């Protein structure tokens, strides 16, 4: 059997992880110097509440190699091969920790994939791994396919407050945008290298949403996800815009972004993640 392991930046709900038989390794977030494991926050709303009350911006920390080692040992002892899918290595050290744990164990049946994405973009990659797993592909075949597939995943987000990206050092242009009026809502993307890129500077969140919709060219064999950071009403509004353009959208495809990505983009942001239209349909080339 193939075991799929990801980290908490993929923003699966606990019920989803259990149903899909995904093992999730938690990252940590520091709020006013206190550490909270991503799986012990109980609710994503609690994170945003704590962050709002915090005197400093929240900071994230990757899982230690030991945490990954424990997860991998369990899979190895069960006779499973493993595909580990982490948040982008440009955003966290989760990938490096997983690689180190695999190498320390000498686990030849373990394949570690840098998603070069986060949140719903990472979730799309995990979903693809699950699809292949359930269709009988080996861990090696799944890993080889994911290395190609990840480049077809597109992620865009309209940011309500740039201080989070600036504070986390995730975007070089953030400092300049900080001086802009509060009505300026930058649109960012995750690049092919897995880093954050500046796309546009829009006036208001709704203009930012319209800008993101211009980027849509989706392969409808895969879900289109809407992401939000404690901004459900904005996500619902965006879903209506998408449906009005004749693009199918399932209500269950709204992703509540947790503390890992939320620490970097802040409350009130909205985004989309999808697979580009030209994506291959088969697990084989």
C-alpha positions in Angstrom: 0.0 0.0 0.0 1.0 3.6 -0.7 0.8 6.0 2.2 0.3 9.7 1.4 1.7 12.2 3.9 1.4 15.9 3.7 1.9 18.8 6.1 -0.8 21.1 7.6 -0.1 23.9 5.1 -2.3 21.9 2.6 -5.3 23.0 4.7 -7.2 19.7 4.8 -9.9 19.7 7.5 -9.4 16.9 10.1 -12.5 15.1 8.9 -11.2 15.2 5.3 -7.8 13.7 6.3 -9.4 10.9 8.2 -11.8 10.1 5.3 -9.1 10.2 2.7 -6.6 8.3 4.9 -4.0 11.1 4.7 -1.3 11.5 7.3 -0.7 15.1 8.2 2.4 16.5 9.8 1.7 19.7 11.7 3.7 22.9 11.3 3.8 25.3 14.3 2.9 29.0 14.6 4.2 31.4 17.2 1.9 34.1 18.5 3.5 36.5 21.0 6.3 34.0 21.5 4.0 31.1 22.4 4.1 28.0 20.2 0.9 26.5 18.9 0.9 23.3 16.9 -1.2 23.7 13.8 -3.3 20.6 14.8 -3.9 21.9 18.3 -5.4 25.2 17.4 -8.8 23.4 17.4 -10.2 25.9 14.8 -8.9 28.1 12.2 -11.1 30.9 13.5 -9.2 30.7 16.8 -5.9 31.4 15.1 -7.2 34.6 13.5 -8.7 35.7 16.8 -5.4 35.1 18.6 -3.4 36.8 15.8 -5.7 39.9 15.9 -5.0 40.3 19.6 -1.3 39.7 19.2 1.2 42.5 19.7 3.5 41.1 16.9 2.9 39.3 13.6 2.6 35.5 13.9 5.6 33.4 12.8 5.6 29.9 11.5 8.1 27.1 12.1 8.6 23.9 10.1 8.3 20.4 11.5 11.6 19.0 12.8 13.1 16.0 11.0 12.2 13.9 14.1 8.5 14.6 13.6 8.8 13.3 10.0 10.9 10.4 11.1 8.2 9.3 13.5 5.6 9.4 10.7 7.9 7.6 8.3 8.8 4.9 10.8 5.2 4.1 11.3 4.6 3.7 7.6 7.7 1.6 7.1 6.8 -0.7 10.0 3.4 -1.2 8.3 5.2 -2.3 5.1 4.0 0.8 3.2 5.8 2.9 0.6 5.3 6.6 1.0 4.8 9.8 -1.0 5.4 12.9 1.1 4.0 16.2 -0.3 5.2 19.4 1.5 4.5 23.1 1.3 6.8 25.0 -1.1 10.4 24.9 0.1 10.5 28.6 -0.8 8.0 29.3 2.0 9.0 26.7 4.7 11.7 24.2 5.6 9.2 21.4 5.8 10.6 19.8 2.6 14.1 19.8 3.9 13.0 18.2 7.2 11.2 15.5 5.3 14.2 14.8 3.1 16.5 14.6 6.1 14.2 12.2 7.9 14.0 9.9 4.9 17.8 9.9 4.5 18.4 9.3 8.2 16.1 6.3 8.0 17.6 5.1 4.6 13.9 4.7 3.5 14.2 3.7 -0.2 10.4 3.4 -0.5 9.9 7.1 0.5 9.5 9.8 -2.1 9.5 13.5 -1.0 7.8 16.0 -3.3 8.1 19.8 -2.9 4.7 21.0 -4.0 6.1 24.4 -4.9 2.7 25.6 -3.7 0.6 26.0 -0.6 -3.0 25.7 0.8 -5.4 24.7 -2.0 -2.6 24.5 -4.5 -0.9 21.9 -2.4 -4.2 20.3 -1.8 -4.7 19.8 -5.5 -1.4 18.0 -5.7 -2.3 15.7 -2.7 -5.7 15.0 -4.4 -3.9 13.9 -7.5 -1.6 11.6 -5.5 -4.7 10.1 -3.8 -6.3 9.5 -7.2 -3.3 7.7 -8.5 -3.0 5.7 -5.3 -6.6 4.6 -5.5 -6.0 3.5 -9.1 -3.1 1.2 -8.2 -0.1 3.3 -9.1 3.1 2.7 -7.2 4.8 5.4 -5.0 7.5 5.8 -7.6 5.0 6.3 -10.4 3.0 8.8 -8.3 6.1 10.8 -7.4 7.2 11.0 -11.1 3.8 12.2 -12.2 3.6 14.8 -9.4 6.9 16.3 -10.4 5.3 17.1 -13.8 1.8 17.8 -12.6 2.8 20.5 -10.0 3.8 23.0 -12.7 0.2 23.0 -14.0 -1.3 24.2 -10.7 -2.0 27.9 -10.5 -2.5 29.9 -7.3 -3.6 33.6 -7.0 -4.6 35.6 -4.0 -5.8 39.1 -3.3 -4.2 40.4 -0.1 -6.1 42.6 2.3 -3.1 43.8 4.3 0.5 43.6 2.9 2.1 43.9 6.3 2.0 40.2 6.7 4.0 39.4 3.6 6.3 42.3 4.4 6.8 41.1 8.0 7.5 37.6 6.9 9.9 38.7 4.1 8.0 36.8 1.5 7.9 39.5 -1.1 10.5 42.1 -2.0 7.9 44.7 -3.2 5.8 44.5 0.0 7.6 47.4 1.6 6.8 49.8 -1.2 3.1 48.8 -1.1 2.9 49.3 2.6 2.8 53.0 2.1 -0.2 52.7 -0.2 -3.8 53.6 0.8 -5.8 50.9 2.5 -7.9 50.6 -0.6 -5.0 49.1 -2.6 -5.3 45.3 -2.6 -2.3 43.6 -4.3 -2.8 40.4 -6.2 0.0 37.8 -5.8 0.7 34.4 -7.3 2.9 31.5 -6.5 5.5 31.1 -9.2 6.8 27.9 -10.8 9.7 28.0 -8.3 7.3 28.1 -5.4 8.0 31.6 -4.4 5.5 34.6 -4.1 5.3 37.0 -7.0 3.5 40.3 -7.3 0.8 40.3 -10.1 -1.1 43.5 -9.9 -2.2 46.4 -7.6 -6.0 46.8 -7.6 -8.4 49.2 -5.9 -10.5 47.2 -3.5 -11.0 43.5 -3.0 -13.7 43.2 -5.7 -11.4 44.6 -8.3 -8.8 42.1 -7.1 -11.2 39.3 -7.5 -12.1 40.4 -11.1 -8.4 40.5 -11.9 -7.9 36.9 -10.6 -10.9 35.7 -12.7 -9.1 36.9 -15.8 -6.4 34.3 -15.1 -8.9 31.4 -15.2 -8.4 28.8 -17.8 -9.2 25.7 -15.9 -9.1 22.0 -16.6 -12.6 21.0 -15.5 -11.4 17.4 -14.7 -10.0 19.0 -11.5 -11.7 21.1 -8.9 -11.4 24.9 -8.8 -10.8 26.0 -5.2 -11.6 29.3 -3.6 -9.4 30.1 -0.5 -10.1 32.6 2.2 -8.5 33.7 5.4 -11.4 34.1 7.8 -13.4 35.8 5.1 -16.2 33.4 4.2 -18.5 36.1 2.8 -15.9 37.2 0.4 -15.3 33.6 -0.8 -19.1 33.2 -1.3 -19.2 36.4 -3.4 -16.3 35.2 -5.5 -18.1 31.9 -6.0 -21.1 33.8 -7.4 -18.8 35.7 -9.8 -17.3 32.4 -11.0 -20.7 30.7 -11.5 -22.0 33.9 -13.4 -19.2 33.3 -15.9 -20.5 29.8 -16.6 -17.7 28.1 -14.8 -18.8 25.1 -12.7 -18.1 25.5 -9.0 -19.0 23.2 -6.1 -19.8 24.8 -2.7 -17.6 22.3 -1.0 -14.6 23.7 -2.9 -14.2 26.6 -0.6 -11.0 26.2 1.5 -10.6 27.9 4.9 -6.9 28.8 5.0 -5.2 27.9 8.3 -2.5 29.3 10.5 0.5 28.4 8.2 -0.5 30.4 5.1 -2.6 32.7 7.2 0.4 33.9 9.0 2.0 35.0 5.7 -1.0 36.7 4.0 -3.2 37.8 6.9 -6.9 37.9 7.6 -9.4 39.1 5.0 -7.6 37.7 1.9 -9.2 35.6 -0.9 -7.7 33.5 -3.6 -8.1 30.8 -6.2 -6.3 27.6 -7.1 -6.8 25.5 -10.2 -5.2 23.2 -12.8 -4.4 24.8 -16.1 -6.6 23.7 -19.0 -3.8 22.0 -21.0 -3.0 19.6 -18.1 -2.5 15.9 -19.2 -5.3 13.6 -18.1 -3.3 10.4 -17.5 -1.0 9.4 -14.8 1.4 8.2 -17.5 2.9 10.2 -20.3 
